[in-house]
Amino acid sequence: MSAPSEATTPDDVPVDLPAQLQADLTASMRARDELRTTVLRSLLTAVRTAEVAGTSARQLPEEEVLAVLRSEAKKRRESSAAFADAGRAERSEREAAEEGVIAAYLPAQLDDAALAALVEQEVAAAAAAGRTGPGAMGAVMSAVRPRVGQLAEGGRVAAEVRRQLQQG
């Protein structure tokens, strides 16, 4: 699996994500890379669908395009798990490979240690304010979420908060 191409303008400023997806689609078609071609086509379709959703068509800002890509990656991850649970390993591996292609276009996620450290700080702050145990989940989540932003999925953040609140 190769990383997205480094499509840039003369000023070395990255081009917009849909244009990069389109350029990479063309390259994957020329390379006859069936997996990347299929994934990139579905990503471009999802982005275009989001662009025309609502009352009028518009070009999505990069953050909304990234949200579409995150959604597509999540679909692949959930499908992979469902196929694995159903004993369809080959299809599960295909979904995981598709998620890998999408992940190359997403910003790097926080690693587990960094996420745990952020959550630990907010759990300590909540405890200092008198909120402890599972009842502090909402307060800790509302404090952690802005600090984490899009660098960790909500499910991962919630699982780490829950784990630390149950421990302490």
C-alpha positions as CSV (number, residue, x, y, z in Angstrom):
1,M,0.0,0.0,0.0
2,S,1.5,3.3,-1.0
3,A,1.0,6.7,0.5
4,P,-1.0,9.4,-1.2
5,S,1.0,11.3,-3.9
6,E,2.6,14.5,-2.9
7,A,0.6,16.7,-5.2
8,T,1.6,20.3,-4.6
9,T,1.3,23.7,-6.2
10,P,4.4,25.6,-7.3
11,D,4.5,27.4,-3.9
12,D,4.8,23.9,-2.3
13,V,1.4,24.3,-0.7
14,P,-0.7,21.1,-0.7
15,V,-3.6,21.0,-3.1
16,D,-7.1,20.4,-1.8
17,L,-7.9,16.9,-0.8
18,P,-10.6,16.1,-3.4
19,A,-8.1,17.1,-6.1
20,Q,-5.4,14.9,-4.5
21,L,-7.9,12.0,-4.4
22,Q,-8.7,12.5,-8.1
23,A,-5.0,12.6,-9.0
24,D,-4.3,9.5,-7.0
25,L,-7.2,7.8,-8.6
26,T,-5.8,8.5,-12.0
27,A,-2.4,7.2,-10.9
28,S,-3.9,4.0,-9.4
29,M,-5.9,3.4,-12.6
30,R,-2.7,3.7,-14.7
31,A,-0.9,1.3,-12.2
32,R,-3.9,-1.1,-12.4
33,D,-4.1,-1.1,-8.6
34,E,-7.6,-2.5,-8.2
35,L,-7.9,-2.0,-4.4
36,R,-6.8,1.7,-4.4
37,T,-8.9,2.5,-7.5
38,T,-12.0,1.0,-5.9
39,V,-11.4,2.8,-2.6
40,L,-10.6,6.2,-4.2
41,R,-13.7,6.0,-6.4
42,S,-15.9,5.4,-3.4
43,L,-14.2,8.2,-1.5
44,L,-14.7,10.7,-4.3
45,T,-18.4,9.5,-4.6
46,A,-18.9,10.1,-0.9
47,V,-17.3,13.5,-1.0
48,R,-19.5,14.5,-4.0
49,T,-22.6,13.2,-2.3
50,A,-21.8,15.3,0.7
51,E,-21.2,18.3,-1.5
52,V,-24.7,18.2,-3.0
53,A,-26.5,17.3,0.2
54,G,-28.7,20.0,1.6
55,T,-30.5,22.8,-0.2
56,S,-27.7,23.8,-2.6
57,A,-24.4,22.3,-3.9
58,R,-21.2,23.6,-2.4
59,Q,-17.5,22.8,-2.2
60,L,-16.7,21.3,1.1
61,P,-14.0,22.8,3.3
62,E,-11.1,20.5,4.1
63,E,-12.4,19.7,7.6
64,E,-15.7,18.4,6.2
65,V,-13.9,16.4,3.6
66,L,-11.8,14.8,6.3
67,A,-15.0,14.1,8.3
68,V,-16.3,12.2,5.2
69,L,-13.1,10.2,5.0
70,R,-13.2,9.4,8.7
71,S,-16.8,8.2,8.3
72,E,-15.7,6.0,5.4
73,A,-12.8,4.6,7.4
74,K,-15.1,3.9,10.3
75,K,-17.5,2.0,8.0
76,R,-14.6,-0.2,6.7
77,R,-13.4,-0.8,10.3
78,E,-16.9,-1.9,11.5
79,S,-17.4,-4.0,8.4
80,S,-14.1,-5.7,8.9
81,A,-15.0,-6.6,12.5
82,A,-18.5,-7.8,11.4
83,F,-17.0,-10.0,8.7
84,A,-14.4,-11.4,11.1
85,D,-17.1,-12.2,13.6
86,A,-19.0,-14.0,10.9
87,G,-15.9,-16.1,10.0
88,R,-15.4,-14.4,6.6
89,A,-11.6,-13.7,7.1
90,E,-11.0,-12.9,3.4
91,R,-13.7,-10.2,3.3
92,S,-12.6,-8.9,6.7
93,E,-9.0,-8.5,5.4
94,R,-10.3,-6.7,2.3
95,E,-12.2,-4.2,4.4
96,A,-9.2,-3.7,6.6
97,A,-7.0,-3.1,3.5
98,E,-9.5,-0.5,2.3
99,E,-9.4,1.2,5.6
100,G,-5.6,1.3,5.3
101,V,-5.9,3.1,2.0
102,I,-8.3,5.7,3.5
103,A,-6.1,6.1,6.6
104,A,-3.2,7.4,4.4
105,Y,-5.3,10.5,3.7
106,L,-6.2,11.2,7.3
107,P,-4.1,13.1,9.9
108,A,-2.1,10.9,12.3
109,Q,-4.0,9.8,15.3
110,L,-2.8,10.2,18.9
111,D,-1.0,7.1,20.2
112,D,-2.4,5.3,23.2
113,A,0.1,6.7,25.6
114,A,-0.5,10.4,24.6
115,L,-4.3,9.8,24.8
116,A,-3.9,8.2,28.2
117,A,-1.9,11.1,29.5
118,L,-4.4,13.7,28.3
119,V,-7.3,11.7,29.9
120,E,-5.3,11.3,33.1
121,Q,-4.9,15.1,33.4
122,E,-8.6,15.7,33.0
123,V,-9.6,12.8,35.3
124,A,-7.3,14.4,38.0
125,A,-8.9,17.8,37.3
126,A,-12.4,16.3,37.7
127,A,-11.4,14.6,40.9
128,A,-10.0,17.8,42.3
129,A,-13.4,19.4,41.5
130,G,-15.1,16.5,43.4
131,R,-16.3,14.5,40.5
132,T,-15.1,10.8,40.6
133,G,-16.2,7.4,39.3
134,P,-18.5,6.8,36.4
135,G,-20.6,9.8,37.2
136,A,-17.7,12.0,36.1
137,M,-17.7,10.6,32.5
138,G,-19.6,13.5,31.0
139,A,-17.4,16.2,32.7
140,V,-14.2,14.5,31.7
141,M,-15.3,13.8,28.1
142,S,-16.4,17.5,27.7
143,A,-12.9,18.6,28.9
144,V,-10.9,16.0,26.9
145,R,-12.8,16.3,23.6
146,P,-11.7,19.9,22.7
147,R,-8.1,19.1,23.6
148,V,-8.0,15.9,21.5
149,G,-9.9,17.4,18.5
150,Q,-9.9,15.0,15.5
151,L,-6.7,13.3,16.6
152,A,-8.5,10.5,18.3
153,E,-11.9,8.9,17.6
154,G,-14.7,9.5,20.1
155,G,-15.0,5.8,20.9
156,R,-11.3,5.5,21.7
157,V,-11.5,8.6,23.9
158,A,-14.6,7.3,25.7
159,A,-13.1,3.9,26.3
160,E,-9.9,5.4,27.8
161,V,-12.0,7.8,30.0
162,R,-14.2,4.9,31.2
163,R,-11.1,2.8,31.9
164,Q,-9.4,5.5,34.0
165,L,-12.5,6.4,35.9
166,Q,-13.1,2.7,36.8
167,Q,-9.5,2.4,38.0
168,G,-9.4,5.4,40.1
